[in-house]
């Protein structure tokens, strides 16, 4: 079974929306693992029907090496992002993971991506399913 880690912090709203959209598209044919930088984010993603959940630096660093995909906002690659919740060790673990990373261009940090058009979260989630996951997940 394909394992997908969804990483989010703060209130877990982005992660929860990602999980709901993936569940709609794939049901129980994929395993969704909610990884929150804090307990509130993890709880929010679990309420969205993730299969498993864990919280904090060690949980994130250990789990990202055991999944096929990592999905979250671009900020999960930036040390000290998410208002300081994403530690340098978390960012290094995520970046170093061999899992394919699918990142949404959403972040609060002072970063701009040239050539990336800002879109609302619902549009980005449609692109996530239709253009990224559908082409990468086979036989589901």
Residue pairs with C-beta under 8 A, 6 or more apart in sequence:
1 29
1 30
1 31
2 29
2 30
2 31
2 68
2 69
2 137
2 140
3 30
3 31
3 33
3 66
3 67
3 68
3 69
4 22
4 30
4 31
4 32
4 33
4 67
4 68
4 69
4 70
4 71
5 33
5 35
5 63
5 64
5 67
5 69
5 70
5 71
5 99
6 15
6 18
6 19
6 22
6 32
6 33
6 34
6 35
6 45
6 50
6 71
6 72
7 15
7 35
7 36
7 37
7 60
7 64
7 70
7 71
7 72
7 76
7 94
8 14
8 15
8 16
8 18
8 34
8 35
8 36
8 37
8 41
8 44
8 45
8 72
8 73
9 36
9 37
9 38
9 41
9 82
9 83
9 85
9 86
10 37
10 38
10 40
10 41
10 82
10 83
10 85
11 40
11 41
11 44
12 34
12 36
12 40
12 41
12 42
12 43
12 44
12 45
13 44
14 72
14 73
14 104
14 106
14 121
15 34
15 36
15 41
15 44
15 45
15 48
15 72
16 44
16 45
16 47
16 48
17 48
17 121
17 122
17 125
18 71
18 72
18 104
18 125
18 128
19 32
19 34
19 45
19 48
19 49
19 50
20 48
20 49
21 125
21 126
21 128
21 129
22 30
22 32
22 71
22 128
22 129
22 133
23 32
23 48
23 49
25 129
25 133
25 134
26 133
26 137
26 140
29 140
30 137
30 140
31 51
31 52
32 49
32 50
32 51
32 52
33 50
33 51
33 52
33 53
33 54
33 63
33 67
34 41
34 42
34 45
34 46
34 48
34 50
34 52
34 53
34 54
35 42
35 53
35 54
35 55
35 59
35 60
35 63
35 64
36 42
36 43
36 44
36 45
36 53
36 54
36 55
36 56
37 55
37 56
37 60
37 82
37 85
37 86
37 90
38 55
38 56
38 85
39 55
41 55
42 53
42 54
42 55
43 53
45 53
46 53
54 60
54 63
57 87
57 89
57 90
60 90
60 93
60 94
61 89
61 90
61 93
64 70
64 93
64 94
64 97
64 99
65 93
65 97
65 98
65 99
67 97
67 99
68 99
68 100
69 99
69 100
69 101
69 102
69 133
69 136
70 76
70 94
70 97
70 99
70 100
70 101
70 102
71 101
71 102
71 103
71 104
71 128
72 103
72 104
73 103
73 104
73 105
73 106
73 107
74 103
74 104
74 105
74 106
74 107
74 111
74 113
75 81
75 82
75 86
75 106
75 107
75 108
75 109
76 82
76 86
76 90
76 91
76 94
76 103
77 91
77 94
77 95
77 101
77 103
78 86
78 91
78 107
78 109
78 111
79 86
79 87
79 88
79 90
79 91
79 92
80 86
80 87
80 88
81 91
81 107
81 108
81 109
82 108
83 108
94 101
100 136
102 128
102 132
102 133
104 121
104 124
104 128
105 113
105 116
105 118
105 124
106 121
106 124
119 127
